[in-house]
Amino acid sequence: MPKTSPGEFFQQVATETRKVVWPTRRETAITTVMVFVFVFLASVFFFVADMILRFGVTWILGYGQ
C-alpha cells in the first residue's frame, strides 16, 4: 500500500467530510426525545426487575422482612 503524503491525506479527509449528511434540527430533536423516552423505559424496567428479584430472594431465604 503506497504511503500518502500529509497534503493528500487532508485532501481526502476534506472530500469525505463533504459527503457527510448532517441531520436537521428536527431530526436531532426527535432523536433526543426518543433517547430520553427509552432511557426512562429502561430505568422503569430495571427497577421493576430489581423489585421482583429482591422479593424472590427475600421470600426464598426468609429474612429481610
CHARMM-style PDB file with segment names, atoms N, HN, CA, C and O in Angstrom:
ATOM      1  N   MET     1       0.847  -1.172   0.000  1.00  0.00      PROA
ATOM      2  CA  MET     1       0.000   0.000   0.000  1.00  0.00      PROA
ATOM      3  C   MET     1       0.895   1.238   0.000  1.00  0.00      PROA
ATOM      4  O   MET     1       1.721   1.408   0.897  1.00  0.00      PROA
ATOM      5  N   PRO     2       0.734   2.091  -0.990  1.00  0.00      PROA
ATOM      6  CA  PRO     2       1.608   3.271  -1.068  1.00  0.00      PROA
ATOM      7  C   PRO     2       1.314   4.268   0.047  1.00  0.00      PROA
ATOM      8  O   PRO     2       0.180   4.420   0.501  1.00  0.00      PROA
ATOM      9  N   LYS     3       2.388   4.941   0.468  1.00  0.00      PROA
ATOM     10  HN  LYS     3       3.309   4.817   0.099  1.00  0.00      PROA
ATOM     11  CA  LYS     3       2.217   5.935   1.529  1.00  0.00      PROA
ATOM     12  C   LYS     3       1.538   7.179   0.971  1.00  0.00      PROA
ATOM     13  O   LYS     3       1.719   7.546  -0.190  1.00  0.00      PROA
ATOM     14  N   THR     4       0.751   7.813   1.835  1.00  0.00      PROA
ATOM     15  HN  THR     4       0.604   7.514   2.777  1.00  0.00      PROA
ATOM     16  CA  THR     4       0.033   9.025   1.446  1.00  0.00      PROA
ATOM     17  C   THR     4       0.715  10.220   2.099  1.00  0.00      PROA
ATOM     18  O   THR     4       1.045  10.189   3.284  1.00  0.00      PROA
ATOM     19  N   SER     5       0.919  11.267   1.316  1.00  0.00      PROA
ATOM     20  HN  SER     5       0.650  11.292   0.353  1.00  0.00      PROA
ATOM     21  CA  SER     5       1.530  12.469   1.871  1.00  0.00      PROA
ATOM     22  C   SER     5       0.511  13.192   2.745  1.00  0.00      PROA
ATOM     23  O   SER     5      -0.695  13.001   2.586  1.00  0.00      PROA
ATOM     24  N   PRO     6       0.988  14.013   3.658  1.00  0.00      PROA
ATOM     25  CA  PRO     6       0.053  14.743   4.519  1.00  0.00      PROA
ATOM     26  C   PRO     6      -0.934  15.608   3.728  1.00  0.00      PROA
ATOM     27  O   PRO     6      -2.098  15.727   4.109  1.00  0.00      PROA
ATOM     28  N   GLY     7      -0.475  16.204   2.641  1.00  0.00      PROA
ATOM     29  HN  GLY     7       0.471  16.108   2.332  1.00  0.00      PROA
ATOM     30  CA  GLY     7      -1.365  17.032   1.813  1.00  0.00      PROA
ATOM     31  C   GLY     7      -2.477  16.198   1.198  1.00  0.00      PROA
ATOM     32  O   GLY     7      -3.639  16.605   1.202  1.00  0.00      PROA
ATOM     33  N   GLU     8      -2.118  15.018   0.665  1.00  0.00      PROA
ATOM     34  HN  GLU     8      -1.174  14.688   0.662  1.00  0.00      PROA
ATOM     35  CA  GLU     8      -3.125  14.121   0.097  1.00  0.00      PROA
ATOM     36  C   GLU     8      -4.100  13.651   1.158  1.00  0.00      PROA
ATOM     37  O   GLU     8      -5.306  13.574   0.923  1.00  0.00      PROA
ATOM     38  N   PHE     9      -3.565  13.339   2.332  1.00  0.00      PROA
ATOM     39  HN  PHE     9      -2.585  13.402   2.523  1.00  0.00      PROA
ATOM     40  CA  PHE     9      -4.406  12.866   3.421  1.00  0.00      PROA
ATOM     41  C   PHE     9      -5.475  13.899   3.764  1.00  0.00      PROA
ATOM     42  O   PHE     9      -6.655  13.562   3.860  1.00  0.00      PROA
ATOM     43  N   PHE    10      -5.067  15.163   3.952  1.00  0.00      PROA
ATOM     44  HN  PHE    10      -4.108  15.437   3.874  1.00  0.00      PROA
ATOM     45  CA  PHE    10      -6.037  16.194   4.308  1.00  0.00      PROA
ATOM     46  C   PHE    10      -7.016  16.464   3.170  1.00  0.00      PROA
ATOM     47  O   PHE    10      -8.170  16.818   3.412  1.00  0.00      PROA
ATOM     48  N   GLN    11      -6.568  16.301   1.952  1.00  0.00      PROA
ATOM     49  HN  GLN    11      -5.631  16.014   1.756  1.00  0.00      PROA
ATOM     50  CA  GLN    11      -7.474  16.454   0.809  1.00  0.00      PROA
ATOM     51  C   GLN    11      -8.526  15.338   0.829  1.00  0.00      PROA
ATOM     52  O   GLN    11      -9.701  15.590   0.563  1.00  0.00      PROA
ATOM     53  N   GLN    12      -8.111  14.119   1.141  1.00  0.00      PROA
ATOM     54  HN  GLN    12      -7.157  13.915   1.357  1.00  0.00      PROA
ATOM     55  CA  GLN    12      -9.051  13.005   1.225  1.00  0.00      PROA
ATOM     56  C   GLN    12     -10.027  13.200   2.387  1.00  0.00      PROA
ATOM     57  O   GLN    12     -11.211  12.887   2.269  1.00  0.00      PROA
ATOM     58  N   VAL    13      -9.531  13.709   3.492  1.00  0.00      PROA
ATOM     59  HN  VAL    13      -8.568  13.963   3.589  1.00  0.00      PROA
ATOM     60  CA  VAL    13     -10.402  13.967   4.639  1.00  0.00      PROA
ATOM     61  C   VAL    13     -11.449  15.016   4.267  1.00  0.00      PROA
ATOM     62  O   VAL    13     -12.625  14.865   4.599  1.00  0.00      PROA
ATOM     63  N   ALA    14     -11.026  16.077   3.580  1.00  0.00      PROA
ATOM     64  HN  ALA    14     -10.070  16.199   3.310  1.00  0.00      PROA
ATOM     65  CA  ALA    14     -11.968  17.128   3.174  1.00  0.00      PROA
ATOM     66  C   ALA    14     -13.006  16.570   2.206  1.00  0.00      PROA
ATOM     67  O   ALA    14     -14.183  16.917   2.297  1.00  0.00      PROA
ATOM     68  N   THR    15     -12.589  15.718   1.289  1.00  0.00      PROA
ATOM     69  HN  THR    15     -11.632  15.436   1.215  1.00  0.00      PROA
ATOM     70  CA  THR    15     -13.516  15.103   0.339  1.00  0.00      PROA
ATOM     71  C   THR    15     -14.547  14.250   1.062  1.00  0.00      PROA
ATOM     72  O   THR    15     -15.738  14.330   0.761  1.00  0.00      PROA
ATOM     73  N   GLU    16     -14.105  13.440   2.007  1.00  0.00      PROA
ATOM     74  HN  GLU    16     -13.137  13.375   2.252  1.00  0.00      PROA
ATOM     75  CA  GLU    16     -15.034  12.592   2.748  1.00  0.00      PROA
ATOM     76  C   GLU    16     -15.959  13.431   3.641  1.00  0.00      PROA
ATOM     77  O   GLU    16     -17.125  13.081   3.820  1.00  0.00      PROA
ATOM     78  N   THR    17     -15.450  14.529   4.197  1.00  0.00      PROA
ATOM     79  HN  THR    17     -14.502  14.813   4.051  1.00  0.00      PROA
ATOM     80  CA  THR    17     -16.266  15.385   5.046  1.00  0.00      PROA
ATOM     81  C   THR    17     -17.399  16.025   4.248  1.00  0.00      PROA
ATOM     82  O   THR    17     -18.486  16.238   4.785  1.00  0.00      PROA
ATOM     83  N   ARG    18     -17.161  16.332   2.979  1.00  0.00      PROA
ATOM     84  HN  ARG    18     -16.278  16.159   2.543  1.00  0.00      PROA
ATOM     85  CA  ARG    18     -18.209  16.903   2.137  1.00  0.00      PROA
ATOM     86  C   ARG    18     -19.326  15.905   1.856  1.00  0.00      PROA
ATOM     87  O   ARG    18     -20.433  16.306   1.497  1.00  0.00      PROA
ATOM     88  N   LYS    19     -19.052  14.612   2.012  1.00  0.00      PROA
ATOM     89  HN  LYS    19     -18.153  14.286   2.303  1.00  0.00      PROA
ATOM     90  CA  LYS    19     -20.061  13.585   1.766  1.00  0.00      PROA
ATOM     91  C   LYS    19     -20.993  13.369   2.957  1.00  0.00      PROA
ATOM     92  O   LYS    19     -22.029  12.717   2.824  1.00  0.00      PROA
ATOM     93  N   VAL    20     -20.631  13.912   4.111  1.00  0.00      PROA
ATOM     94  HN  VAL    20     -19.790  14.441   4.219  1.00  0.00      PROA
ATOM     95  CA  VAL    20     -21.422  13.706   5.323  1.00  0.00      PROA
ATOM     96  C   VAL    20     -22.761  14.425   5.183  1.00  0.00      PROA
ATOM     97  O   VAL    20     -22.820  15.586   4.776  1.00  0.00      PROA
ATOM     98  N   VAL    21     -23.828  13.719   5.526  1.00  0.00      PROA
ATOM     99  HN  VAL    21     -23.780  12.776   5.857  1.00  0.00      PROA
ATOM    100  CA  VAL    21     -25.161  14.318   5.531  1.00  0.00      PROA
ATOM    101  C   VAL    21     -25.528  14.581   6.983  1.00  0.00      PROA
ATOM    102  O   VAL    21     -25.763  13.646   7.748  1.00  0.00      PROA
ATOM    103  N   TRP    22     -25.578  15.840   7.357  1.00  0.00      PROA
ATOM    104  HN  TRP    22     -25.387  16.599   6.735  1.00  0.00      PROA
ATOM    105  CA  TRP    22     -25.850  16.211   8.732  1.00  0.00      PROA
ATOM    106  C   TRP    22     -27.347  16.195   8.989  1.00  0.00      PROA
ATOM    107  O   TRP    22     -28.122  16.572   8.110  1.00  0.00      PROA
ATOM    108  N   PRO    23     -27.774  15.768  10.175  1.00  0.00      PROA
ATOM    109  CA  PRO    23     -29.209  15.748  10.470  1.00  0.00      PROA
ATOM    110  C   PRO    23     -29.763  17.161  10.637  1.00  0.00      PROA
ATOM    111  O   PRO    23     -29.049  18.092  11.010  1.00  0.00      PROA
ATOM    112  N   THR    24     -31.059  17.291  10.350  1.00  0.00      PROA
ATOM    113  HN  THR    24     -31.639  16.535  10.047  1.00  0.00      PROA
ATOM    114  CA  THR    24     -31.701  18.590  10.539  1.00  0.00      PROA
ATOM    115  C   THR    24     -31.963  18.811  12.021  1.00  0.00      PROA
ATOM    116  O   THR    24     -31.821  17.896  12.831  1.00  0.00      PROA
ATOM    117  N   ARG    25     -32.342  20.020  12.362  1.00  0.00      PROA
ATOM    118  HN  ARG    25     -32.458  20.764  11.704  1.00  0.00      PROA
ATOM    119  CA  ARG    25     -32.660  20.341  13.755  1.00  0.00      PROA
ATOM    120  C   ARG    25     -33.837  19.487  14.226  1.00  0.00      PROA
ATOM    121  O   ARG    25     -33.845  19.030  15.369  1.00  0.00      PROA
ATOM    122  N   ARG    26     -34.826  19.268  13.364  1.00  0.00      PROA
ATOM    123  HN  ARG    26     -34.819  19.639  12.436  1.00  0.00      PROA
ATOM    124  CA  ARG    26     -35.999  18.455  13.720  1.00  0.00      PROA
ATOM    125  C   ARG    26     -35.588  17.000  13.975  1.00  0.00      PROA
ATOM    126  O   ARG    26     -36.026  16.399  14.956  1.00  0.00      PROA
ATOM    127  N   GLU    27     -34.757  16.435  13.107  1.00  0.00      PROA
ATOM    128  HN  GLU    27     -34.401  16.924  12.310  1.00  0.00      PROA
ATOM    129  CA  GLU    27     -34.293  15.055  13.293  1.00  0.00      PROA
ATOM    130  C   GLU    27     -33.519  14.912  14.598  1.00  0.00      PROA
ATOM    131  O   GLU    27     -33.671  13.921  15.313  1.00  0.00      PROA
ATOM    132  N   THR    28     -32.699  15.893  14.898  1.00  0.00      PROA
ATOM    133  HN  THR    28     -32.576  16.697  14.317  1.00  0.00      PROA
ATOM    134  CA  THR    28     -31.918  15.862  16.134  1.00  0.00      PROA
ATOM    135  C   THR    28     -32.832  15.929  17.354  1.00  0.00      PROA
ATOM    136  O   THR    28     -32.618  15.208  18.329  1.00  0.00      PROA
ATOM    137  N   ALA    29     -33.841  16.783  17.307  1.00  0.00      PROA
ATOM    138  HN  ALA    29     -34.014  17.368  16.515  1.00  0.00      PROA
ATOM    139  CA  ALA    29     -34.772  16.908  18.431  1.00  0.00      PROA
ATOM    140  C   ALA    29     -35.556  15.617  18.619  1.00  0.00      PROA
ATOM    141  O   ALA    29     -35.715  15.157  19.750  1.00  0.00      PROA
ATOM    142  N   ILE    30     -36.050  15.019  17.533  1.00  0.00      PROA
ATOM    143  HN  ILE    30     -35.920  15.392  16.614  1.00  0.00      PROA
ATOM    144  CA  ILE    30     -36.812  13.769  17.635  1.00  0.00      PROA
ATOM    145  C   ILE    30     -35.941  12.657  18.201  1.00  0.00      PROA
ATOM    146  O   ILE    30     -36.383  11.900  19.065  1.00  0.00      PROA
ATOM    147  N   THR    31     -34.713  12.553  17.721  1.00  0.00      PROA
ATOM    148  HN  THR    31     -34.354  13.168  17.019  1.00  0.00      PROA
ATOM    149  CA  THR    31     -33.803  11.520  18.203  1.00  0.00      PROA
ATOM    150  C   THR    31     -33.491  11.717  19.686  1.00  0.00      PROA
ATOM    151  O   THR    31     -33.418  10.744  20.436  1.00  0.00      PROA
ATOM    152  N   THR    32     -33.309  12.946  20.105  1.00  0.00      PROA
ATOM    153  HN  THR    32     -33.368  13.737  19.495  1.00  0.00      PROA
ATOM    154  CA  THR    32     -33.022  13.239  21.506  1.00  0.00      PROA
ATOM    155  C   THR    32     -34.197  12.837  22.396  1.00  0.00      PROA
ATOM    156  O   THR    32     -34.006  12.234  23.452  1.00  0.00      PROA
ATOM    157  N   VAL    33     -35.403  13.173  21.967  1.00  0.00      PROA
ATOM    158  HN  VAL    33     -35.558  13.664  21.109  1.00  0.00      PROA
ATOM    159  CA  VAL    33     -36.590  12.795  22.734  1.00  0.00      PROA
ATOM    160  C   VAL    33     -36.707  11.275  22.804  1.00  0.00      PROA
ATOM    161  O   VAL    33     -37.033  10.730  23.858  1.00  0.00      PROA
ATOM    162  N   MET    34     -36.445  10.592  21.702  1.00  0.00      PROA
ATOM    163  HN  MET    34     -36.180  11.035  20.845  1.00  0.00      PROA
ATOM    164  CA  MET    34     -36.510   9.130  21.690  1.00  0.00      PROA
ATOM    165  C   MET    34     -35.507   8.531  22.669  1.00  0.00      PROA
ATOM    166  O   MET    34     -35.823   7.564  23.362  1.00  0.00      PROA
ATOM    167  N   VAL    35     -34.318   9.086  22.732  1.00  0.00      PROA
ATOM    168  HN  VAL    35     -34.061   9.872  22.169  1.00  0.00      PROA
ATOM    169  CA  VAL    35     -33.304   8.590  23.670  1.00  0.00      PROA
ATOM    170  C   VAL    35     -33.794   8.738  25.103  1.00  0.00      PROA
ATOM    171  O   VAL    35     -33.671   7.805  25.897  1.00  0.00      PROA
ATOM    172  N   PHE    36     -34.353   9.908  25.449  1.00  0.00      PROA
ATOM    173  HN  PHE    36     -34.452  10.666  24.804  1.00  0.00      PROA
ATOM    174  CA  PHE    36     -34.856  10.108  26.808  1.00  0.00      PROA
ATOM    175  C   PHE    36     -36.004   9.158  27.128  1.00  0.00      PROA
ATOM    176  O   PHE    36     -36.081   8.639  28.242  1.00  0.00      PROA
ATOM    177  N   VAL    37     -36.897   8.923  26.169  1.00  0.00      PROA
ATOM    178  HN  VAL    37     -36.835   9.345  25.264  1.00  0.00      PROA
ATOM    179  CA  VAL    37     -38.017   8.003  26.389  1.00  0.00      PROA
ATOM    180  C   VAL    37     -37.498   6.593  26.647  1.00  0.00      PROA
ATOM    181  O   VAL    37     -37.950   5.929  27.579  1.00  0.00      PROA
ATOM    182  N   PHE    38     -36.557   6.132  25.832  1.00  0.00      PROA
ATOM    183  HN  PHE    38     -36.190   6.672  25.074  1.00  0.00      PROA
ATOM    184  CA  PHE    38     -36.041   4.780  26.009  1.00  0.00      PROA
ATOM    185  C   PHE    38     -35.213   4.645  27.283  1.00  0.00      PROA
ATOM    186  O   PHE    38     -35.217   3.581  27.903  1.00  0.00      PROA
ATOM    187  N   VAL    39     -34.515   5.682  27.682  1.00  0.00      PROA
ATOM    188  HN  VAL    39     -34.513   6.546  27.178  1.00  0.00      PROA
ATOM    189  CA  VAL    39     -33.790   5.642  28.963  1.00  0.00      PROA
ATOM    190  C   VAL    39     -34.788   5.529  30.110  1.00  0.00      PROA
ATOM    191  O   VAL    39     -34.567   4.772  31.055  1.00  0.00      PROA
ATOM    192  N   PHE    40     -35.881   6.276  30.030  1.00  0.00      PROA
ATOM    193  HN  PHE    40     -36.060   6.891  29.262  1.00  0.00      PROA
ATOM    194  CA  PHE    40     -36.914   6.201  31.057  1.00  0.00      PROA
ATOM    195  C   PHE    40     -37.525   4.799  31.109  1.00  0.00      PROA
ATOM    196  O   PHE    40     -37.676   4.223  32.186  1.00  0.00      PROA
ATOM    197  N   LEU    41     -37.878   4.252  29.934  1.00  0.00      PROA
ATOM    198  HN  LEU    41     -37.755   4.720  29.059  1.00  0.00      PROA
ATOM    199  CA  LEU    41     -38.464   2.911  29.886  1.00  0.00      PROA
ATOM    200  C   LEU    41     -37.494   1.855  30.421  1.00  0.00      PROA
ATOM    201  O   LEU    41     -37.907   0.943  31.137  1.00  0.00      PROA
ATOM    202  N   ALA    42     -36.222   1.970  30.082  1.00  0.00      PROA
ATOM    203  HN  ALA    42     -35.886   2.711  29.500  1.00  0.00      PROA
ATOM    204  CA  ALA    42     -35.229   1.017  30.571  1.00  0.00      PROA
ATOM    205  C   ALA    42     -35.084   1.127  32.085  1.00  0.00      PROA
ATOM    206  O   ALA    42     -34.967   0.112  32.772  1.00  0.00      PROA
ATOM    207  N   SER    43     -35.092   2.339  32.605  1.00  0.00      PROA
ATOM    208  HN  SER    43     -35.187   3.164  32.047  1.00  0.00      PROA
ATOM    209  CA  SER    43     -34.961   2.502  34.056  1.00  0.00      PROA
ATOM    210  C   SER    43     -36.179   1.929  34.782  1.00  0.00      PROA
ATOM    211  O   SER    43     -36.028   1.329  35.846  1.00  0.00      PROA
ATOM    212  N   VAL    44     -37.383   2.102  34.230  1.00  0.00      PROA
ATOM    213  HN  VAL    44     -37.505   2.589  33.365  1.00  0.00      PROA
ATOM    214  CA  VAL    44     -38.578   1.507  34.842  1.00  0.00      PROA
ATOM    215  C   VAL    44     -38.481  -0.012  34.792  1.00  0.00      PROA
ATOM    216  O   VAL    44     -38.781  -0.687  35.776  1.00  0.00      PROA
ATOM    217  N   PHE    45     -38.061  -0.553  33.647  1.00  0.00      PROA
ATOM    218  HN  PHE    45     -37.817  -0.004  32.848  1.00  0.00      PROA
ATOM    219  CA  PHE    45     -37.928  -1.996  33.516  1.00  0.00      PROA
ATOM    220  C   PHE    45     -36.956  -2.559  34.551  1.00  0.00      PROA
ATOM    221  O   PHE    45     -37.274  -3.533  35.234  1.00  0.00      PROA
ATOM    222  N   PHE    46     -35.780  -1.957  34.670  1.00  0.00      PROA
ATOM    223  HN  PHE    46     -35.522  -1.166  34.115  1.00  0.00      PROA
ATOM    224  CA  PHE    46     -34.790  -2.471  35.614  1.00  0.00      PROA
ATOM    225  C   PHE    46     -35.222  -2.268  37.066  1.00  0.00      PROA
ATOM    226  O   PHE    46     -34.885  -3.082  37.925  1.00  0.00      PROA
ATOM    227  N   PHE    47     -35.954  -1.207  37.348  1.00  0.00      PROA
ATOM    228  HN  PHE    47     -36.228  -0.546  36.650  1.00  0.00      PROA
ATOM    229  CA  PHE    47     -36.488  -1.008  38.691  1.00  0.00      PROA
ATOM    230  C   PHE    47     -37.459  -2.122  39.041  1.00  0.00      PROA
ATOM    231  O   PHE    47     -37.376  -2.707  40.121  1.00  0.00      PROA
ATOM    232  N   VAL    48     -38.382  -2.420  38.126  1.00  0.00      PROA
ATOM    233  HN  VAL    48     -38.449  -1.945  37.249  1.00  0.00      PROA
ATOM    234  CA  VAL    48     -39.362  -3.485  38.371  1.00  0.00      PROA
ATOM    235  C   VAL    48     -38.657  -4.841  38.485  1.00  0.00      PROA
ATOM    236  O   VAL    48     -38.969  -5.630  39.377  1.00  0.00      PROA
ATOM    237  N   ALA    49     -37.709  -5.109  37.585  1.00  0.00      PROA
ATOM    238  HN  ALA    49     -37.455  -4.468  36.861  1.00  0.00      PROA
ATOM    239  CA  ALA    49     -36.979  -6.375  37.641  1.00  0.00      PROA
ATOM    240  C   ALA    49     -36.230  -6.506  38.963  1.00  0.00      PROA
ATOM    241  O   ALA    49     -36.192  -7.589  39.546  1.00  0.00      PROA
ATOM    242  N   ASP    50     -35.641  -5.424  39.439  1.00  0.00      PROA
ATOM    243  HN  ASP    50     -35.672  -4.543  38.966  1.00  0.00      PROA
ATOM    244  CA  ASP    50     -34.923  -5.444  40.717  1.00  0.00      PROA
ATOM    245  C   ASP    50     -35.874  -5.710  41.875  1.00  0.00      PROA
ATOM    246  O   ASP    50     -35.548  -6.472  42.785  1.00  0.00      PROA
ATOM    247  N   MET    51     -37.042  -5.089  41.846  1.00  0.00      PROA
ATOM    248  HN  MET    51     -37.307  -4.470  41.107  1.00  0.00      PROA
ATOM    249  CA  MET    51     -38.024  -5.307  42.909  1.00  0.00      PROA
ATOM    250  C   MET    51     -38.482  -6.771  42.929  1.00  0.00      PROA
ATOM    251  O   MET    51     -38.614  -7.367  43.999  1.00  0.00      PROA
ATOM    252  N   ILE    52     -38.724  -7.347  41.747  1.00  0.00      PROA
ATOM    253  HN  ILE    52     -38.616  -6.863  40.878  1.00  0.00      PROA
ATOM    254  CA  ILE    52     -39.156  -8.740  41.667  1.00  0.00      PROA
ATOM    255  C   ILE    52     -38.062  -9.670  42.185  1.00  0.00      PROA
ATOM    256  O   ILE    52     -38.340 -10.581  42.966  1.00  0.00      PROA
ATOM    257  N   LEU    53     -36.835  -9.448  41.760  1.00  0.00      PROA
ATOM    258  HN  LEU    53     -36.609  -8.709  41.125  1.00  0.00      PROA
ATOM    259  CA  LEU    53     -35.730 -10.288  42.219  1.00  0.00      PROA
ATOM    260  C   LEU    53     -35.513 -10.149  43.731  1.00  0.00      PROA
ATOM    261  O   LEU    53     -35.266 -11.136  44.423  1.00  0.00      PROA
ATOM    262  N   ARG    54     -35.608  -8.924  44.227  1.00  0.00      PROA
ATOM    263  HN  ARG    54     -35.809  -8.122  43.665  1.00  0.00      PROA
ATOM    264  CA  ARG    54     -35.436  -8.716  45.668  1.00  0.00      PROA
ATOM    265  C   ARG    54     -36.529  -9.438  46.449  1.00  0.00      PROA
ATOM    266  O   ARG    54     -36.257 -10.074  47.467  1.00  0.00      PROA
ATOM    267  N   PHE    55     -37.769  -9.337  45.964  1.00  0.00      PROA
ATOM    268  HN  PHE    55     -37.989  -8.820  45.136  1.00  0.00      PROA
ATOM    269  CA  PHE    55     -38.873 -10.038  46.624  1.00  0.00      PROA
ATOM    270  C   PHE    55     -38.637 -11.544  46.589  1.00  0.00      PROA
ATOM    271  O   PHE    55     -38.837 -12.224  47.595  1.00  0.00      PROA
ATOM    272  N   GLY    56     -38.216 -12.071  45.446  1.00  0.00      PROA
ATOM    273  HN  GLY    56     -38.053 -11.519  44.628  1.00  0.00      PROA
ATOM    274  CA  GLY    56     -37.978 -13.503  45.314  1.00  0.00      PROA
ATOM    275  C   GLY    56     -36.878 -14.003  46.224  1.00  0.00      PROA
ATOM    276  O   GLY    56     -37.038 -15.033  46.879  1.00  0.00      PROA
ATOM    277  N   VAL    57     -35.772 -13.298  46.278  1.00  0.00      PROA
ATOM    278  HN  VAL    57     -35.642 -12.461  45.746  1.00  0.00      PROA
ATOM    279  CA  VAL    57     -34.653 -13.706  47.132  1.00  0.00      PROA
ATOM    280  C   VAL    57     -35.058 -13.619  48.601  1.00  0.00      PROA
ATOM    281  O   VAL    57     -34.736 -14.506  49.390  1.00  0.00      PROA
ATOM    282  N   THR    58     -35.759 -12.556  48.962  1.00  0.00      PROA
ATOM    283  HN  THR    58     -36.020 -11.835  48.321  1.00  0.00      PROA
ATOM    284  CA  THR    58     -36.209 -12.406  50.340  1.00  0.00      PROA
ATOM    285  C   THR    58     -37.165 -13.537  50.710  1.00  0.00      PROA
ATOM    286  O   THR    58     -37.072 -14.083  51.809  1.00  0.00      PROA
ATOM    287  N   TRP    59     -38.068 -13.890  49.826  1.00  0.00      PROA
ATOM    288  HN  TRP    59     -38.144 -13.446  48.933  1.00  0.00      PROA
ATOM    289  CA  TRP    59     -39.031 -14.966  50.077  1.00  0.00      PROA
ATOM    290  C   TRP    59     -38.332 -16.314  50.204  1.00  0.00      PROA
ATOM    291  O   TRP    59     -38.656 -17.109  51.086  1.00  0.00      PROA
ATOM    292  N   ILE    60     -37.359 -16.569  49.306  1.00  0.00      PROA
ATOM    293  HN  ILE    60     -37.096 -15.924  48.589  1.00  0.00      PROA
ATOM    294  CA  ILE    60     -36.654 -17.858  49.324  1.00  0.00      PROA
ATOM    295  C   ILE    60     -35.785 -17.979  50.584  1.00  0.00      PROA
ATOM    296  O   ILE    60     -35.779 -19.030  51.224  1.00  0.00      PROA
ATOM    297  N   LEU    61     -35.075 -16.949  50.934  1.00  0.00      PROA
ATOM    298  HN  LEU    61     -35.080 -16.096  50.413  1.00  0.00      PROA
ATOM    299  CA  LEU    61     -34.181 -17.005  52.088  1.00  0.00      PROA
ATOM    300  C   LEU    61     -34.903 -16.773  53.408  1.00  0.00      PROA
ATOM    301  O   LEU    61     -34.398 -17.143  54.468  1.00  0.00      PROA
ATOM    302  N   GLY    62     -36.081 -16.161  53.348  1.00  0.00      PROA
ATOM    303  HN  GLY    62     -36.492 -15.861  52.487  1.00  0.00      PROA
ATOM    304  CA  GLY    62     -36.902 -15.997  54.536  1.00  0.00      PROA
ATOM    305  C   GLY    62     -36.414 -14.978  55.542  1.00  0.00      PROA
ATOM    306  O   GLY    62     -36.667 -15.124  56.738  1.00  0.00      PROA
ATOM    307  N   TYR    63     -35.730 -13.965  55.091  1.00  0.00      PROA
ATOM    308  HN  TYR    63     -35.525 -13.847  54.120  1.00  0.00      PROA
ATOM    309  CA  TYR    63     -35.314 -12.908  56.018  1.00  0.00      PROA
ATOM    310  C   TYR    63     -35.413 -11.557  55.316  1.00  0.00      PROA
ATOM    311  O   TYR    63     -35.694 -11.496  54.119  1.00  0.00      PROA
ATOM    312  N   GLY    64     -35.187 -10.499  56.044  1.00  0.00      PROA
ATOM    313  HN  GLY    64     -34.958 -10.549  57.017  1.00  0.00      PROA
ATOM    314  CA  GLY    64     -35.225  -9.152  55.496  1.00  0.00      PROA
ATOM    315  C   GLY    64     -36.613  -8.550  55.549  1.00  0.00      PROA
ATOM    316  O   GLY    64     -36.896  -7.590  54.833  1.00  0.00      PROA
ATOM    317  N   GLN    65     -37.489  -9.095  56.388  1.00  0.00      PROA
ATOM    318  HN  GLN    65     -37.259  -9.875  56.971  1.00  0.00      PROA
ATOM    319  CA  GLN    65     -38.849  -8.572  56.452  1.00  0.00      PROA
ATOM    320  C   GLN    65     -38.905  -7.531  57.478  1.00  0.00      PROA
ATOM    321  OT1 GLN    65     -39.964  -6.946  57.706  1.00  0.00      PROA
TER     322      GLN     65
END
